Amino acid sequence: MTNKYESIFIVNPELGEESVKAVVDKFKGILESSAQLESIDEWGKRKMAYPIDDINDGYYVMANFSADSEFPRELERIYKITDGVLKYLIIKKDK
């Protein structure tokens, strides 16, 4: 059974433009191969509400996708081990 999810993640912009694009492309590829990617919206570089590790800005990306109930756990694991991802959030949407 598939559920609808929304994920927002923040990438460290101090990595450089090419590295940020590589991280975004990595997650886009994961979502396309392991889930049904409905949309991905790059909000770009924005000031964060509070500093994380003395970093004040972040590159925000939001993705909407459908997947089985096991996939978000795997996506969270990948977020945690990916260098450059400062914060992430995965939520299950109501039907």
VENKAGI-V154876 format. One record per residue. N is the residue number from 1. RES is the residue in one letter. SS is DSSP state (H for helix, E for strand, - for the rest). PSI is psi in whole degrees, -180 to 180 (999 if undefined). D_CENTER is the distance of its C-alpha to the mean C-alpha in whole Angstrom. Layout:
n:res:ss:psi:d_center
N:RES:SS:PSI:D_CENTER
N:RES:SS:PSI:D_CENTER
This chain:
n:res:ss:psi:d_center
1:M:-:132:23
2:T:E:147:19
3:N:E:160:17
4:K:E:137:15
5:Y:E:160:12
6:E:E:135:9
7:S:E:134:6
8:I:E:132:5
9:F:E:151:3
10:I:E:126:7
11:V:E:143:8
12:N:-:114:12
13:P:H:-13:14
14:E:H:-8:17
15:L:H:-26:16
16:G:-:156:17
17:E:H:-43:16
18:E:H:-40:17
19:S:H:-38:14
20:V:H:-45:12
21:K:H:-38:12
22:A:H:-41:12
23:V:H:-44:9
24:V:H:-45:7
25:D:H:-35:10
26:K:H:-49:10
27:F:H:-32:7
28:K:H:-43:9
29:G:H:-41:11
30:I:H:-44:10
31:L:H:-36:10
32:E:H:-34:13
33:S:H:-34:15
34:S:H:-10:14
35:A:-:179:14
36:Q:E:103:15
37:L:E:120:12
38:E:E:-43:14
39:S:E:152:12
40:I:E:129:9
41:D:E:113:10
42:E:E:112:10
43:W:E:-19:11
44:G:E:-167:12
45:K:E:127:14
46:R:E:158:15
47:K:E:134:17
48:M:E:158:15
49:A:E:-33:18
50:Y:E:151:19
51:P:E:144:18
52:I:E:118:16
53:D:-:44:18
54:D:-:24:20
55:I:E:127:18
56:N:E:-20:18
57:D:E:156:16
58:G:E:155:12
59:Y:E:112:10
60:Y:E:137:8
61:V:E:133:6
62:M:E:134:6
63:A:E:138:7
64:N:E:132:10
65:F:E:163:11
66:S:E:138:14
67:A:E:168:15
68:D:E:169:17
69:S:-:-14:17
70:E:-:-26:17
71:F:H:-43:14
72:P:H:-34:11
73:R:H:-43:13
74:E:H:-41:13
75:L:H:-42:9
76:E:H:-41:9
77:R:H:-42:12
78:I:H:-39:10
79:Y:H:-44:7
80:K:H:-35:11
81:I:H:-1:13
82:T:-:122:11
83:D:-:137:12
84:G:-:-19:11
85:V:E:115:8
86:L:E:-45:10
87:K:E:157:8
88:Y:E:160:6
89:L:E:132:8
90:I:E:125:8
91:I:E:147:12
92:K:E:128:14
93:K:-:151:16
94:D:-:155:20
95:K:-:999:22
